[in-house]
Amino acid sequence: VATAFVDEKGLLNVKGIGSETLGVGIGAGAAAPAAVTASSTGAQSAAFGLNATDRTTGIASSGVTSAVRSNLIQQFNDLRTQIDQLAKDSSYNGINLLAGDRLSIAFNEKAGTNQTKLDIQGTNLTAENLGIPQAINTQLAGFFNFQNDLDLEKATGSLSNALTSLRSLASTFGSNLSVAQTRQDFTKEMVNTLTTGADNLALADSNEEGAKLLALNTRQQLSQTALSLASQADQSVLRLFS
């Protein structure tokens, strides 16, 4: 990015922001292509006191860094560190799917080929694996130089790719969670059905059973009374013949 202005002395000032090489050239011609060609050859540039190669080779940065960008470097690296720490703290019951662990959920008590289960393979989630290098103030391979506009564009692209990867991972985990919740609901319904069936077999209606017991006792008493009357009648007949 470059800015141009005329100062109080009437001089044209051109300043580049960042650490990229700035190409400056003066061109003239009847049409735009001719002006660009004249700028590249450097003939017009030399007339204004510029080097002939200032348009093609460019003017190297003086090495002055932007204080605003330097302050943003620390913020960027702090947020990058939080990604790693958040992934490390995402464990539950000793399993961390964001650290590459594997989770196996069994849906029945059987073993071998008769067992139904869901295997979920985690991923080692770090800022480095997401393609987000650290930010620094100088040009160094494997890092983002925040003083360089091209590196800022690369950082923007890397962050967009990281978001895409996270959305894809979240979609995968969400699908596995949906399967686990469906099986959990099915298991709960089956438990409720079996519990109701067991209760119907083991538990009885106290009122109904009480009525049955009373009827049985009444029948028993009537039977005993009838037997007693029959015995008394037999004894009366025997007395007549004695």
N, C-alpha and C positions, 0 to 999 in steps of 0.2 A: 504494500500500500504506500502510495506517495502523495504528498501534498505540495502544491506550488502557490507562491504568493509573491507580490512585489512589495519590497520594503520601502521605508521612508526615503531612501536614496534613489528609488526608481530601479533597483536591481531585482532581477527575477531570482527567487530562491526556490529550490526543489529539494524536498526532504523525504527520505524514505523511512518508514516505521518498521522496526524489526531488524533481523539480521540477514535478510536476503540481499543479493546483489541488485543494485538499482541501475537500470539502463537509461541513459539520457542522450537524446539526439535531436538535432535541429534539422528539419527538412524543408525544402521548398520545391514547388512544382505546380503545373497547371491542374493536376488532379491528385487525389489522395495517394494512389500507388506511386506516382513520381516523387511525392514528398517523402514517403516511407523509404524509397530507394535512396534518395539523397541523404536521409538521416542515417541510413546504414553505412553508406560510404564514408561519412564523416567529413565531407567537404564543407558543409555549412556549419557543422559543430566547431571545426577549427577556427572559423571566422569569429565565433563567439567566445573563443578562449577555452573550448573544451577539447579534450583529446579525441582523435578520430575514432578510437576504439571504445569510447564511453557508451556508445549505442549498442555495440555488439558484445563486447566483453563485459561492460557494465562497471559501475563504481562499487567497490567492496564496502561493506559496512564498517563504520568506525569502531564498532564494538560497544557502543553505548546501549545499555539495556533499559527497558521500560520498567519503572518502579511499580506501576500497576500490575504488569504481568508477573513481576517477581513476587508480589504478594499473593497472586492467584496460584502460584506454583505450590505453596504450602497448603492452601485450601484443597487443591486438587489431590495432592499426595495424601492428605489426611482422609479425604473421602475414599480414596483408593484403599487405604489401610483398613477402613471400616468394612469394606467388602470382605476382606479376608477374615476379620475378627467375627463378623456376623455369621459367616459360613462355619467357623469353628464352634460357635456357641449354639448351633442348631441341632445338637444331638438330643435324643430322647431314649431313655432306657438303654443307654450304651450304644445306640445306633445313630449315625449321622449320615444321611443320604447326600449331604453336600460335601462330604469328605470321602466319597467313593465307597461307602459301606453298602452292603446288600441286605435287604429286608425280605424275609420270607413269611407269608401269612398263610397258615393252614386253616382250611375250612371244614375239615372233619377229622375224626380220630383215627382214621385208617392209615396204613403205611404202604410204601411201595407204589405200584402203579395205580392202586385204588385211592390213593390220597389226592385230594384236590387242594391246590394252593396257588397263591399269587406271589411271584418273585419280582421284586422291584430293585433294579440296579441303580445305585446312586452315581453321582459324578463328583469329581474333585473340583470344586468351584473355588477359584482364586482369581484375583484381578489379572494375574499374569496369564492364566489359562483363557480368560475372556478377551485377551488381546489388548490390555490396558497397561502400557509401560508407565514408569515413573516420569514425572516432569522435572526438567532441570533448566538452567539458565544458559547452557552452552550446547554446542552441536556435538552429539555423541551418539554412536550407533546403539540402537536398542532403547532409546529414551526420546521423550517429547521435549523439544526445545521451544519453550513458550515465547521466546523472542523471535522465532521464525514463523512467518505466516503460513508457510507450507506445512510445517509441523502441526500448527493449530488445525488446519484442514484435515490432516491425517488423524489427529486426536478426535475430531468430530465424527469422522467416519468409523473409527474404532469404537467409540461409545455407542454409535447407532448399531453396529454389529453386535456389541455386547448385549444391548437391550433385546435384539432379535433372538440371541441365544437364550437369554433368561426367559423370554416369553415362550419359546419352544420347550424349555425344561419345565416351566410351570404348567404348560398344557399336558405334558407327559405325566407329571405327578398328579395333576387334577383328574386325568382319566383313570389312573390307578386308584385314586381315592374314591371315585364314583363306584368302581367295581367293589371295593372293600365295603363301602356303605350299603350297597345293594345286598351283598351277602350277609352283612350284619342284620339288616332289617328282615331278611328271609329267615335267619337263624332265630331271631327273637319271636317271630310269628310261629315258627315250628315249636319252640319251647312253650309258648302259651297254649298251643293246641294240645301238646302232649300233657301239659300240666292239668288242663281241663279234663282230658280223658281219664287221667289217673284219679283225679278228685271224684269223678262220677263213679269210678269203680270202688273206691275206698270209702267215700263218705256217703251217708244215707240221710234222708229227710227224717228228722227226729219225730215230727208229728205223725208221719205215715207209719213209721216203725212202732211208735207207741200205740197207735190204734190197732195194729196187727197183734201186738203183744196182749192188749186188753181182750181182744176177741178170742185169742188162744186160751187165755186164763178162764174166760167165761165158759168156753166149750169144755175145758177140763173140769170145772166145777159142776156143770150140768151132767157130764158123764159120771162123775163120782156120785151125784145125787140119784141118778137113774139106777146105778148099780146098787146103791144102798136100799132103794125102794124095792128093787127086784129081790134082793136078799130077804127083806122083811116079809114079802109076800110068800116066798117059799117056806119060811118058818111058820107062818100062820096056817098054811095048808097041812104041814106036818103035824101041827098040834091037833087038828081035827081028827086025824087018824090015830093019834096016840092014846 
